[in-house]
């Protein structure tokens, strides 16, 4: 699967090829005969244009109404009895598909204003300026990974046989939290965060031995980026960064989609799951994370850093709202 942040995934052709695979011929088939109010060749039309427009409007009012709910609402509004299958066909004709909702942090008006202001300040930054930013964050990786995107082939009555069941372990069977940072040409070692991360630990175990030396290697124009987690904004941390002469980027709250390291964590997790046998324990998981972190190719860092301009443009165009990253 092509990651969301990859430029090829933004092309309609590439997305169809990656996500639909062998089933892309099915979408081609639908496009030949399905459209608003259209039916399969040879079948009589079951709805009027007014009913078609009403079906679309009912679906877009809440975005969560099922075809059965739309059917009941349509019956009340028009006194007609239309099957759920016909309603689904009309929605397909309007290019509306049922899918899992994207999960994002809740954005208040203040959050949106801060995101808008950040993007307004940085939307004209050049690639050279973005290459001077050291992006950082923590992430937690679980030993047993339950991917909601997994699908299995099965016949009727085979839903609960061993081959079609994905086993789930409470709390993921254990987890590892790591901290890392990268820029266009640099990456820090991956640090294992054990226990609760406090401001003092963030300063003594991460900033002083890992982040600041990397920033010094990057040169006097280097900028450090971290989010607004409580340990990151502790007074001892602010004082240390100021005394160390570190240029710190002001970061809007609730904005993981603007931080390219979030996409890097996703790529790292995929590498670990696909390149290694079943993980034995959390220590084995950490070892594999370290190995794959060092093996990440340079082209990934280049793509992610170069995506910052597009992230700012998307966020600005959505008035501080969500981006596709």
LUMMARGU-994353 format. One record per residue (C-alpha): residue number from 1; x, y, z. Coordinates in steps of 0.1 Angstrom, whole numbers. Layout:
<pts>
PT  pos      X      Y      Z
PT  NUM      X      Y      Z
...
</pts>
This chain:
<pts>
PT  pos      X      Y      Z
PT    1      0      0      0
PT    2     13     35     -9
PT    3     15     57     22
PT    4     -8     88     22
PT    5     22    111     23
PT    6     37     96     -9
PT    7     31    119    -40
PT    8     20     89    -61
PT    9     -9     83    -37
PT   10    -23    117    -46
PT   11    -28    106    -82
PT   12    -62     91    -89
PT   13    -47     65   -112
PT   14    -21     54    -86
PT   15    -47     53    -58
PT   16    -69     31    -79
PT   17    -41      8    -87
PT   18    -29      5    -52
PT   19    -61      3    -32
PT   20    -83    -15    -56
PT   21    -58    -40    -71
PT   22    -76    -66    -91
PT   23   -110    -51    -83
PT   24   -103    -19   -102
PT   25   -122    -34   -132
PT   26   -153    -33   -110
PT   27   -151      5   -106
PT   28   -145      7   -144
PT   29   -176    -14   -149
PT   30   -197      9   -127
PT   31   -185     40   -144
PT   32   -198     27   -178
PT   33   -234     26   -167
PT   34   -239     40   -132
PT   35   -246     77   -127
PT   36   -272     97   -108
PT   37   -305     80   -115
PT   38   -291     55   -139
PT   39   -296     17   -138
PT   40   -281    -13   -154
PT   41   -288    -15   -192
PT   42   -322    -31   -198
PT   43   -336    -23   -164
PT   44   -364      3   -159
PT   45   -356     34   -139
PT   46   -370     31   -103
PT   47   -365     66    -90
PT   48   -373    101   -103
PT   49   -346    128   -106
PT   50   -362    145    -75
PT   51   -358    114    -55
PT   52   -322    110    -67
PT   53   -313    145    -55
PT   54   -331    138    -22
PT   55   -311    106    -16
PT   56   -279    125    -22
PT   57   -289    153      1
PT   58   -300    129     29
PT   59   -267    111     27
PT   60   -246    143     29
PT   61   -266    159     57
PT   62   -250    138     85
PT   63   -226    116     65
PT   64   -234     87     89
PT   65   -269     77     79
PT   66   -271     41     66
PT   67   -291     32     35
PT   68   -319     19     58
PT   69   -322     52     75
PT   70   -321     71     42
PT   71   -349     47     30
PT   72   -371     56     60
PT   73   -365     93     56
PT   74   -372     91     19
PT   75   -405     73     26
PT   76   -416    101     50
PT   77   -406    128     25
PT   78   -420    114     -7
PT   79   -444     86      4
PT   80   -425     61    -19
PT   81   -411     28    -10
PT   82   -376     23    -25
PT   83   -353     -6    -17
PT   84   -320     -2      1
PT   85   -302    -17    -29
PT   86   -316     10    -52
PT   87   -306     37    -27
PT   88   -270     22    -26
PT   89   -270     22    -64
PT   90   -279     59    -65
PT   91   -252     68    -40
PT   92   -227     49    -61
PT   93   -239     69    -90
PT   94   -231    101    -71
PT   95   -197     87    -63
PT   96   -205     82    -26
PT   97   -189     52    -10
PT   98   -192     39     26
PT   99   -158     39     43
PT  100   -142     41     77
PT  101   -140     78     89
PT  102   -106     93     93
PT  103    -95     97    129
PT  104    -81    131    138
PT  105    -78    152    170
PT  106   -106    175    178
PT  107    -99    210    166
PT  108   -115    240    185
PT  109   -117    274    169
PT  110    -86    284    188
PT  111    -67    254    174
PT  112    -78    262    139
PT  113    -67    298    143
PT  114    -33    288    156
PT  115    -28    263    127
PT  116    -39    290    102
PT  117    -14    314    117
PT  118     14    288    116
PT  119      8    280     80
PT  120      6    317     70
PT  121     40    322     85
PT  122     56    292     69
PT  123     37    287     36
PT  124     64    306     16
PT  125     93    288     32
PT  126    117    273      7
PT  127    130    237      7
PT  128    163    250     20
PT  129    146    265     50
PT  130    127    233     58
PT  131    159    213     54
PT  132    172    231     85
PT  133    143    219    108
PT  134    149    189    131
PT  135    115    172    134
PT  136    110    152    166
PT  137     84    132    186
PT  138     77    101    206
PT  139     57     72    194
PT  140     44     39    210
PT  141     47      6    192
PT  142     28    -25    204
PT  143     41    -61    203
PT  144      8    -74    187
PT  145     -4    -51    160
PT  146    -41    -51    151
PT  147    -46    -35    117
PT  148    -82    -26    110
PT  149    -73    -25     73
PT  150    -67    -63     72
PT  151    -92    -83     51
PT  152    -96   -121     47
PT  153   -112   -143     21
PT  154   -140   -165     34
PT  155   -172   -183     24
PT  156   -205   -180     41
PT  157   -203   -197     75
PT  158   -166   -193     78
PT  159   -165   -161     98
PT  160   -153   -177    130
PT  161   -130   -204    118
PT  162    -93   -201    129
PT  163    -81   -190     94
PT  164   -104   -160     93
PT  165   -101   -147    129
PT  166    -75   -121    139
PT  167    -66   -127    175
PT  168    -63    -97    198
PT  169    -43    -95    229
PT  170    -51    -71    257
PT  171    -30    -39    256
PT  172    -13    -51    225
PT  173      7    -77    245
PT  174     32    -50    256
PT  175     46    -19    240
PT  176     77      2    235
PT  177     78     40    235
PT  178    106     56    215
PT  179    118     91    207
PT  180    135    101    175
PT  181    142    131    153
PT  182    152    137    117
PT  183    160    164     92
PT  184    167    163     55
PT  185    203    150     61
PT  186    204    140     97
PT  187    187    115    121
PT  188    192    110    158
PT  189    195     75    174
PT  190    162     60    184
PT  191    158     64    221
PT  192    138     39    243
PT  193    116     59    267
PT  194    110     38    297
PT  195     84     48    323
PT  196     69     83    324
PT  197     87    110    305
PT  198     91    141    327
PT  199    106    175    318
PT  200    138    166    337
PT  201    142    133    318
PT  202    134    150    285
PT  203    162    174    291
PT  204    188    150    306
PT  205    181    119    285
PT  206    170    133    252
PT  207    178    169    246
PT  208    213    172    260
PT  209    228    139    246
PT  210    208    135    214
PT  211    189    165    201
PT  212    214    194    208
PT  213    244    176    193
PT  214    224    169    162
PT  215    214    205    159
PT  216    250    216    163
PT  217    260    193    134
PT  218    232    209    113
PT  219    247    244    118
PT  220    237    278    132
PT  221    205    280    112
PT  222    191    248    126
PT  223    156    249    141
PT  224    142    224    166
PT  225    106    212    164
PT  226     87    194    191
PT  227     50    194    200
PT  228     32    209    230
PT  229     33    178    252
PT  230     37    187    289
PT  231     72    174    293
PT  232     83    194    262
PT  233     70    227    276
PT  234     83    223    312
PT  235    102    253    325
PT  236    135    234    329
PT  237    132    224    292
PT  238    125    260    281
PT  239    154    273    302
PT  240    178    247    289
PT  241    170    253    252
PT  242    174    290    257
PT  243    207    287    275
PT  244    219    263    247
PT  245    210    288    220
PT  246    186    265    203
PT  247    161    280    178
PT  248    128    265    187
PT  249     98    264    163
PT  250     65    275    176
PT  251     41    246    170
PT  252      3    247    170
PT  253    -15    223    193
PT  254    -33    192    180
PT  255    -14    192    147
PT  256      1    158    141
PT  257     -8    160    105
PT  258     16    189    101
PT  259     45    169    116
PT  260     61    146     90
PT  261     76    124    116
PT  262     41    110    122
PT  263     43     95     87
PT  264     78     83     94
PT  265     65     63    124
PT  266     39     47    102
PT  267     66     37     77
PT  268     88     24    104
PT  269     60      2    118
PT  270     53    -12     83
PT  271     90    -21     79
PT  272     91    -39    112
PT  273     60    -59    105
PT  274     68    -69     69
PT  275    106    -75     72
PT  276    108    -96    104
PT  277     93   -128    118
PT  278     68   -127    147
PT  279     82   -106    175
PT  280     91   -125    206
PT  281     90    -98    233
PT  282     92    -60    237
PT  283    130    -62    238
PT  284    130    -79    204
PT  285    106    -53    191
PT  286    129    -25    202
PT  287    159    -41    185
PT  288    140    -44    153
PT  289    128     -8    155
PT  290    164      3    159
PT  291    176    -17    130
PT  292    148     -5    106
PT  293    152     31    118
PT  294    189     31    107
PT  295    179     13     75
PT  296    153     39     64
PT  297    164     52     29
PT  298    172     88     23
PT  299    144     92     -2
PT  300    118     89     25
PT  301    133    118     44
PT  302    135    139     12
PT  303     98    132      4
PT  304     87    141     39
PT  305    107    173     42
PT  306     96    184      8
PT  307     59    178     17
PT  308     59    206     43
PT  309     50    232     17
PT  310     20    212      6
PT  311      9    206     42
PT  312      9    243     49
PT  313    -11    250     17
PT  314    -37    224     25
PT  315    -41    236     60
PT  316    -44    272     49
PT  317    -69    263     22
PT  318    -90    244     48
PT  319    -90    275     71
PT  320    -69    257     97
PT  321    -88    224     93
PT  322    -75    189     85
PT  323    -51    179     58
PT  324    -49    145     41
PT  325    -16    137     58
</pts>
